[in-house]
Amino acid sequence: MRIVILGGGFGGVNTALKLGKKLKDSNHEIILVAEKPHFLFRPSLPWVIFDERKLDDATLPLDKILQKVGVQFIQKTVIQVLPKNNRVVLQDDTILEYDYLVIATGGLPDFEKTPGLKENTYSCYFEDDTKKTKEQIENIKSGDQILIGASDGNPCTCLSYELLFEMDAYLQKQKINASITYFTYESDLFDYVGNKVSSTLEKLLNEKKIPFYKNVTVEKVEPNLLHLTNGMTFPFTFSLITPAFKGADYIFASPDLEHENGIIPVHNTLQTKQWENIYSVGDTIQNPAVIHKSGWAAEVEAHIAAENIHLSLQGKTPEKKYVETALGMMELGTEGGMAFVKYPNKRNEAPMIEMATQGVLPHLMKVAFEKYYLWKLR
Ligand SMILES: Cc1cc2nc3c(=O)[nH]c(=O)nc-3n(C[C@H](O)[C@H](O)[C@H](O)COP(=O)(O)OP(=O)(O)OC[C@H]3O[C@@H](n4cnc5c(N)ncnc54)[C@H](O)[C@@H]3O)c2cc1C
């Protein structure tokens, strides 16, 4: 059998590693296709834009990672999936046949959803935009007005808080007297993890005298002026606004692949709702149990998809299921960091256990996690 994995991020790489180990001495073939030659460890990117890491330190060559577990790597762009024929079309019209397919091509920032956002904000999702953002941050000077926020539908708001607190720390370190304003579409600050986190973040922002606006929606962004749908406007000289996500272009070019704005509906087994031999993991999926998208969630999903494919290869039912969980660490600039956990409570009526802690320790944990993760993949 041939298993083809599309994408070399957290989802694709972890599916490949898990399946590669399980199928090491079998005749099954595993191929991973990605358009870039390396894995990008995105959690390091906020450090890169504030000059605390080099971009090269956040990337690892995919061929070396995959070689160790006998997974073949093809560096090409996917242009179409033909599920009725079990085929993937790559650039140059190369055809790749599969028995099982794993779609892990992530989410692209959907800047076009909000008029003017693409032209008037900076970001750090890929190498190119990260470099441009770093250069622009180096130009920030006293008197500038900085706007940071999460626009509606962004599925990883944790990032916007990291950018906010890291920007505050950077300005203090560089002795730049610039103002910061924060906004989010969330009803409460990072309310996904619960009240304790929201109130801790509010307290920190109040102490720092950083104005913040909750439950607001961006209408449009003009050069140096943001408009909210409630009529408020914010002038700015530099902005970092995280957008909603959409799926990769080839998903839109695949008429037999059900999707919503390129995001693919999946069962809790990570099989797509439409095709039982096609799985999808990571930022590109839509499932009620995956509210907050993250590298951590992508890795958990990847392991479940790999287990289920392995079960199917043995003629068994793919029965492993994803349940809503979250584990994360976010940087809080001069305040250290915050670690949070959210997982189902099996012992009493409360549906979820939510825990969070803040200070120097979570910051050190995040640094240790970065070192460990990159060492593990090397
Ligand atoms: C700045 C930043 C900081 C973050 N910090 C954290 C954090 O601290 N902790 C955490 O858990 N999460 C964090 N996240 C979120 C995390 O990075 C994402 O959730 C994660 O990368 C999603 O993994 P993925 O495999 O779905 O997609 P991606 O990592 O986006 O990987 C997609 C892969 O698909 C490939 N691809 C895309 N289109 C095609 C195509 N047409 N053909 C071939 N290949 C294609 C890409 O080249 C890439 O290899 C952060 C995100 C950002 C942007």
The ligand as a MOL file (V3000), in Angstrom:
LIG
                    3D

  0  0  0     0  0            999 V3000
M  V30 BEGIN CTAB
M  V30 COUNTS 53 58 0 0 0
M  V30 BEGIN ATOM
M  V30 1 C 4.2490 32.9520 14.6360 0
M  V30 2 C 3.5520 31.7030 15.0850 0
M  V30 3 C 3.8090 31.1790 16.3510 0
M  V30 4 C 3.1900 30.0070 16.7660 0
M  V30 5 N 3.4670 29.5130 18.0100 0
M  V30 6 C 2.9280 28.3360 18.3870 0
M  V30 7 C 3.2730 27.7500 19.6550 0
M  V30 8 O 4.0470 28.3290 20.4250 0
M  V30 9 N 2.7440 26.5460 19.9670 0
M  V30 10 C 1.8920 25.8760 19.1270 0
M  V30 11 O 1.4490 24.7640 19.4670 0
M  V30 12 N 1.5130 26.4190 17.9410 0
M  V30 13 C 2.0170 27.6160 17.5460 0
M  V30 14 N 1.6620 28.1720 16.3440 0
M  V30 15 C 0.6740 27.4790 15.4930 0
M  V30 16 C 1.3540 26.3600 14.6970 0
M  V30 17 O 2.5470 26.8100 14.1030 0
M  V30 18 C 0.4020 25.8570 13.6180 0
M  V30 19 O -0.8110 25.4820 14.2280 0
M  V30 20 C 1.0410 24.6690 12.9080 0
M  V30 21 O 2.1500 25.0760 12.1660 0
M  V30 22 C 0.0430 23.9480 11.9990 0
M  V30 23 O 0.6930 22.8350 11.4500 0
M  V30 24 P 0.2290 22.2620 10.0390 0
M  V30 25 O 1.0720 21.0410 9.8010 0
M  V30 26 O -1.2310 22.1240 9.9740 0
M  V30 27 O 0.5820 23.3960 8.9530 0
M  V30 28 P 1.9120 24.1350 8.6180 0
M  V30 29 O 2.8640 24.1410 9.7360 0
M  V30 30 O 1.4600 25.4260 8.0330 0
M  V30 31 O 2.5630 23.2600 7.4440 0
M  V30 32 C 1.9910 23.2220 6.1590 0
M  V30 33 C 2.9170 22.4730 5.2150 0
M  V30 34 O 2.2580 22.2710 3.9630 0
M  V30 35 C 3.0950 22.7070 2.9110 0
M  V30 36 N 2.2320 23.1410 1.7990 0
M  V30 37 C 1.2740 24.0970 1.8130 0
M  V30 38 N 0.6750 24.1700 0.6010 0
M  V30 39 C 1.2660 23.2300 -0.1700 0
M  V30 40 C 1.0930 22.8030 -1.5280 0
M  V30 41 N 0.1780 23.3410 -2.3440 0
M  V30 42 N 1.9060 21.8360 -1.9980 0
M  V30 43 C 2.8390 21.2560 -1.2120 0
M  V30 44 N 3.0350 21.6020 0.0730 0
M  V30 45 C 2.2580 22.5810 0.5780 0
M  V30 46 C 3.9480 23.8270 3.5440 0
M  V30 47 O 5.1120 24.0510 2.7790 0
M  V30 48 C 4.2220 23.2130 4.9130 0
M  V30 49 O 5.2580 22.2650 4.8140 0
M  V30 50 C 2.2540 29.3480 15.9070 0
M  V30 51 C 1.9850 29.8880 14.6440 0
M  V30 52 C 2.6120 31.0440 14.2250 0
M  V30 53 C 2.3160 31.6120 12.8560 0
M  V30 END ATOM
M  V30 BEGIN BOND
M  V30 1 1 1 2
M  V30 2 1 2 3
M  V30 3 2 2 52
M  V30 4 2 3 4
M  V30 5 1 4 5
M  V30 6 1 4 50
M  V30 7 2 5 6
M  V30 8 1 6 7
M  V30 9 1 6 13
M  V30 10 2 7 8
M  V30 11 1 7 9
M  V30 12 1 9 10
M  V30 13 2 10 11
M  V30 14 1 10 12
M  V30 15 2 12 13
M  V30 16 1 13 14
M  V30 17 1 14 15
M  V30 18 1 14 50
M  V30 19 1 15 16
M  V30 20 1 16 17
M  V30 21 1 16 18
M  V30 22 1 18 19
M  V30 23 1 18 20
M  V30 24 1 20 21
M  V30 25 1 20 22
M  V30 26 1 22 23
M  V30 27 1 23 24
M  V30 28 2 24 25
M  V30 29 1 24 26
M  V30 30 1 24 27
M  V30 31 1 27 28
M  V30 32 2 28 29
M  V30 33 1 28 30
M  V30 34 1 28 31
M  V30 35 1 31 32
M  V30 36 1 32 33
M  V30 37 1 33 34
M  V30 38 1 33 48
M  V30 39 1 34 35
M  V30 40 1 35 36
M  V30 41 1 35 46
M  V30 42 1 36 37
M  V30 43 1 36 45
M  V30 44 2 37 38
M  V30 45 1 38 39
M  V30 46 1 39 40
M  V30 47 2 39 45
M  V30 48 1 40 41
M  V30 49 2 40 42
M  V30 50 1 42 43
M  V30 51 2 43 44
M  V30 52 1 44 45
M  V30 53 1 46 47
M  V30 54 1 46 48
M  V30 55 1 48 49
M  V30 56 2 50 51
M  V30 57 1 51 52
M  V30 58 1 52 53
M  V30 END BOND
M  V30 END CTAB
M  END
